[in-house]
Amino acid sequence: TKKKQGKLDPLESVAQIFEQLEEKTNVVLREVLNGQGGNIV
């Protein structure tokens, strides 16, 4: 995402937050599906 004068576009920052949430969710889902506690790389 490009920053404009150091400020994020509100929509951009929201999209970024959702991206981060999605990444975390995917990691958690992978852990659950694999049935492994902390062995995910």
RANORJO-V416086 format. One record per residue. PHI is phi in degrees with one decimal (* if undefined). OMEGA is omega in whole degrees, 0 to 359 (none if undefined). Layout:
((PHI | OMEGA) (PHI | OMEGA))
This chain:
((* | 181) (-89.5 | 177) (-97.4 | 177) (-103.9 | 178) (52.9 | 177) (78.3 | 179) (-109.9 | 176) (-87.3 | 170) (-60.4 | 181) (-49.0 | 180) (-64.7 | 180) (-64.1 | 183) (-66.1 | 176) (-62.0 | 179) (-61.3 | 179) (-63.6 | 179) (-60.0 | 180) (-65.2 | 177) (-60.6 | 181) (-64.6 | 178) (-60.3 | 181) (-62.9 | 179) (-60.5 | 180) (-62.2 | 180) (-61.6 | 180) (-61.2 | 179) (-62.9 | 181) (-62.4 | 180) (-59.8 | 179) (-62.2 | 179) (-60.4 | 182) (-63.9 | 182) (-64.5 | 180) (-80.2 | 179) (66.6 | 181) (-114.9 | 182) (-68.6 | 187) (-123.0 | 185) (-95.7 | 181) (-84.3 | 179) (-94.1 | none))
